[in-house]
């Protein structure tokens, strides 16, 4: 029997119901044997993904809490005009002590660090005023400033511009 005759006989036998049924059962059993473990693996992976998503959410919440706690001694001051070769510490102390009439006056040693936020731009036409973030040594020092801001003044006129003092918050808290 040559290949052409074999093909013809094979195709004819596939048309018989008994052969087609037996072949269909063999193929279905083989596919079932292959697919069932894959379905189990897929189900396990789905469970792992859900567990990782839950863990990810929990870790993000913890990070947000830590970031919020690390900012608890900070304030942000907006609206102070930026000048070449400025000393932000002098600007902030002047604003808090003189313009806000903070009493007793804030001492330089009560500030841990402060700086302008964001990249400095050279273009005068498109200059964006950068805010100043101030980290106090203690929560009590920060509280004095925020308490004065809440009880007296929201906007402070300083150096020819209105300045605003705000509490800082983690990015996730602001969203």
C-alpha positions in Angstrom: 0.0 0.0 0.0 1.4 3.4 -1.0 1.0 6.6 0.9 -1.9 7.8 -1.2 -3.9 4.5 -0.6 -3.1 4.6 3.1 -4.4 8.2 3.4 -7.6 7.3 1.6 -8.2 4.2 3.9 -7.4 6.2 7.0 -9.8 9.0 6.1 -12.5 6.4 5.3 -12.0 4.8 8.7 -12.3 8.1 10.5 -15.8 8.5 9.0 -17.0 5.3 10.8 -18.8 6.2 14.1 -17.0 3.6 16.2 -13.5 4.8 15.2 -14.4 8.5 15.4 -15.9 7.9 18.9 -12.9 6.0 20.1 -10.5 8.6 18.7 -12.6 11.4 20.3 -12.5 9.7 23.7 -8.7 9.2 23.5 -8.1 12.9 22.5 -10.5 14.1 25.2 -8.8 11.9 27.9 -5.4 13.2 26.9 -6.5 16.8 26.9 -8.1 16.3 30.3 -4.9 14.8 31.6 -2.9 17.8 30.4 -5.4 20.6 31.3 -6.4 19.6 34.9 -2.9 20.1 36.4 -2.7 23.4 34.5 -6.0 24.5 35.9 -4.8 23.6 39.4 -1.6 25.6 38.9 -3.5 28.5 37.6 -5.8 28.5 40.6 -2.8 28.4 42.9 -1.2 31.3 41.1 -4.5 33.3 41.3 -4.5 32.7 45.1 -0.9 33.8 45.4 -1.6 36.9 43.4 -4.5 37.8 45.6 -2.4 37.2 48.7 0.4 39.4 47.3 -2.1 42.1 46.4 -3.4 42.1 50.0 0.2 42.2 51.3 1.1 45.0 48.9 -1.9 47.1 50.1 -0.9 46.5 53.7 2.7 47.5 53.1 1.6 50.6 51.2 -0.6 51.6 54.2 2.4 51.0 56.5 4.7 53.1 54.3 2.1 55.9 54.2 1.8 55.8 58.0 5.6 56.0 58.4 5.9 58.8 55.9 3.1 60.7 57.6 4.8 60.2 61.0 8.1 61.4 59.5 6.4 64.6 58.4 4.7 65.3 61.7 7.4 67.9 62.6 7.2 69.7 59.2 5.4 72.7 57.8 5.4 74.0 54.2 5.5 77.7 53.5 4.2 78.9 50.1 4.5 82.3 48.5 7.8 83.6 49.7 9.5 85.3 46.8 12.8 83.5 45.9 15.8 85.7 45.5 19.4 85.1 44.4 21.7 84.1 47.2 18.9 84.0 49.7 19.2 82.5 53.2 16.0 80.5 53.6 16.5 80.1 57.3 16.5 83.9 57.8 13.4 84.3 55.6 11.6 81.6 57.6 12.6 83.0 61.0 11.6 86.5 59.9 8.3 85.3 58.6 7.4 83.3 61.7 8.8 85.7 64.4 8.1 89.1 62.8 5.2 88.6 60.5 3.3 86.0 62.5 4.3 87.6 65.8 5.3 84.2 67.2 5.8 84.5 70.9 8.2 83.4 72.3 10.2 83.8 69.1 11.4 80.7 67.3 15.1 80.2 67.8 17.3 78.9 65.0 18.2 75.7 67.0 14.5 74.7 66.9 14.7 74.1 63.2 16.3 70.8 62.2 16.5 71.7 58.5 14.7 73.7 55.8 15.0 74.1 52.1 13.1 75.1 48.9 11.2 72.2 47.3 11.7 71.3 43.7 14.2 72.2 41.0 15.4 75.7 40.6 14.4 77.3 37.3 16.5 79.9 35.5 13.9 81.4 33.3 12.4 84.5 34.9 9.3 84.5 32.7 8.4 80.9 33.7 9.7 81.0 37.2 7.5 79.0 39.6 7.7 80.0 43.2 9.1 77.1 45.1 7.7 76.4 48.6 9.9 76.0 51.6 9.7 72.9 53.7 10.7 73.3 57.4 11.4 70.4 59.7 11.4 71.3 63.3 13.5 69.6 66.0 10.3 69.0 68.1 6.6 68.6 67.5 6.0 71.3 70.1 7.9 73.9 68.0 5.8 73.0 65.0 2.7 73.0 67.0 3.3 76.6 68.1 3.5 77.7 64.5 0.5 75.7 63.3 -1.5 76.8 66.4 -0.8 80.5 65.6 -1.7 80.0 62.0 -5.0 78.3 62.8 -6.0 80.8 65.5 -4.8 84.1 63.9 -3.6 84.2 60.3 -4.0 82.2 57.2 -2.2 84.5 54.8 0.9 86.5 55.9 2.1 89.5 53.8 5.8 89.1 53.7 8.5 90.5 51.4 5.8 92.0 49.1 3.9 88.8 48.6 1.3 86.7 50.5 2.8 83.7 52.2 0.8 80.7 53.3 1.8 78.2 56.1 0.5 74.7 55.8 1.0 71.4 57.5 2.7 68.8 55.4 1.2 65.4 54.6 2.3 62.2 52.8 1.3 62.1 49.1 -1.0 59.2 49.6 -2.8 61.1 52.4 -3.4 64.0 50.1 -5.0 61.8 47.4 
